[in-house]
Amino acid sequence: MKNPKNTRRTFIKHSALTTAGMVGLGSIAFSAKSYGRILGANDRVQVGIVGFSGRCKSSLIPAMLKHGKELNFEFTAVSDIWNKRREEGAAYIKEKSGKDIAQARNNEELYDRKDVDAVIISTADFQHALHTKEAVEAGRDVYVEKPFAETMADNRAAREAVERTGKIVQVGSQRRSGTNYHAANNFIRSGKFGDIVAVEMTWNVNQPGRWRKVEAVKQLREQDTDWKRYLMNRPYEPWDPRKYLEFRLFWPYSSGIPGQWMAHQIDTVHWFTGLDHPRSVAANGGIYLWKDGRENFDTMTAVFDYGPFDDTSKGFQAIYSSRFTNSAGGTKEIYFSNGGELNLDTNMVTPNGGLTARHASAMGKDAFLLPEISLSEVAAPDTEADTGLDDLTSAHMKNWMNCVRSRKQPNANILAGYNHSIANIMTTAALRTGEFVTFDRANQEVMAGGKVFTY
């Protein structure tokens, strides 16, 4: 007999609840009943896949298999509501590990199984938070891709569930497992960098086919999947294979650029400063070139105001820009202080732009020029990481796997995901409404033009 707590109806009902009236989001004591089973130190950790996506195939599965033997982890099942991807996922695991795994038509079937202790979630952007909520309430630990949430209702509901159940959740912000990023964090927090006065971030590509899946869209038929289950708590609309497979181009299934790219970079601002989220956001953008029916912008710029809420005289601006239409400038993250810059593209600290003696004297100040040093020279903790993108994912996965065993908090825990989601949702609100956006801390709501932003 199926557990009524895991039925689709109950899950959708609970997942759709907003938590605007929630009192306190702190850690809540949890019962041993929240575990699928209690793992011993030598027990094999059995992992299910929720959504066999391209990202899962290219990075997440290889990362776990790389460390699986050492840490005694194995894949046992794959859940995907599209039959083609279920079969492909099982075949891929068989090819890479030699192991046959079970196929679940949906997550209810997956969580009815006794051989799944933890899951890797790599589904559509708007589903991440609710799939995390579903997993932890079914007693499973979670590695979930970013963006964590695309609405505050989903964000609050998932955070509450994770804290209530006490499950281990790693959000896929893999920069948090990079030695260069740990070195940058250490240097900034040491005080040697000085106060941050500005941050500049870009992510530029020239890829009209990015997030397009033209051939797959032609193959997908409604009868081969479960469109209503796919929609979860989003407003119902008729079957659209593009919104199923090319979801990153369409709101409210994805915010596009903010959720996919900005989420990585804005997360480092929160990490390095200890600030949870922006005080305000203004943004603009449009679909200037790739007019292929998409709804999310191909070009955007957002300006964030960061600082303590109780002292608006302190703080700094972070400027994020991104475009699909020209790749010049590539990807960059530069932190500025009055004494110079910390550049995470070159992994160098330099006195570039710092306060010289000539200009300092006019204000009766001393010169402030940072030394020129490599981040590799800055002491960093052992993060099991390297600076390459593939190595970052590998290290991030290993960190999660170790934490599943130790029950320690991983590098990118639920708060990291919750907070980058606030910044993303504020940006989406600014882009979609044209309003100046703030955050209501008391009610944990994004406010655009004085109104709560939803869809």
C-alpha positions, 0 to 999 in steps of 0.5 A: 500500500502506498504511503499517503504522504507521498501521493501526488495529490498530497505533494502538489497540495503541500508544495503549492502552499505559500509560506508568507505567514510562516513564523521563523525559518530557523532550524527545527528539530526532526525525528528519526522517522524522516530518514528512509533508513539510518546509514551505518558508517560502512553502509552503501549509499543508494542514489536515485536520479530525479530527471535525466537531463543533459547536465546530469549526463555530462557532469553530475553522474560522472562526478558521482561515479568518480567518487562512488567506489571510494565513498561507497555510493551507487546509483539504483534508480532513475525517475523521469516522466518522459519514457525516452529519458528514463530509458536513456538514463538507465542505459547510460548508468549501465554503460558507465557502471555496468549496473542495471538500475530501476526505472520509475515513471515518477517520483512517487514511484521512486520514493516508494522504493526502499533502495534509494537513500539520496537523490540527485535532482536535475529537472526543469528550473522551476521544479528544483525547490518543490522536488527538493521539498518532496525528496526531504519529506520522503526522507532522502538527502539531496543534491539539487541543481541551481537555480534553487527556486524561481518564486518566493513561495517555492523558496520558502516552502522548500527551505522550511521542509529542509530545515524541518526534516534535517536532511542534507541538501547541497545546491549546485553552486559549485563555486563554493567548492573551488580553492580559488573561491575559498582563497578569495573569500579568506582574503576579503574576510581577512580585512586585507582587501578593504571594504568592497566598493563595487562588484562587476560580473558578466556572462556573455556568449554568442549562441543562438542555439543555447537552450534550444532543443529543436530535434528533441521537441519534434520527438516529444509527444504528450502521451509519452510524458505527464504534462500535468505532473510537469506543470506542478504548481504553475498555472495550467496551459495546453501541451507545449513541447517547447516549454517542456524541453526549452523551458529556460526560454519561457517564464514562469518555467525559468527566469533564463539568464538570472537563474542559469548564469547570474545565480552562480556569480551573485552567490559569491557576493553573498558568500564573500560578504555575509550579506543574505541578499540585495537591498534593492534591484533595478534591471532592464533588458529585452529580446533584441536579436533571437526572436524565436518565440522565446519569452526570456530576454537574450540581453539584460543588465541588473544593478544591485544595492548591497549593504546592511539593512540597518545602515544604508550609508554603508554598502556597494553596488554590484552590476551584472550584465549578460548577452546571448548576442556577442561573446566579447568580454566572456565571463568575469567576476571582479571585486573592487576595494579602494585599494585595488581589485580581486579578479576571479578571471585571472585569479589575481589581486592587484592594485589596479585602480587603488588610491595613490598617494597623490590623490589620497593627500587631497583628502588627508588620507594615506595611499592604499594600494593592494599588493600584486599576488595570486590567489594561489598564494593565499592560504585556503582550507582543503576544499577537495577542489580545483579551479577548472569547471569539471573539477569544481563539479566533481569537488562539489559532488564529493563534498555532498557525498562526504556530508551525507555520511558525516551529517555536516552541512555541505559547502552550498547548503539550503541557505545559500540556495535560498539567498541566491534565489532571492536575488534571482527573483528580485532581478526577474521582478525588475525585468518583468515589471520595469519597477524598482524592486525591494525585499520585505524581510518581515514577510520574506517577499519580493516587492515590485512597485510596492506589490508582492511579485508572483508571476 
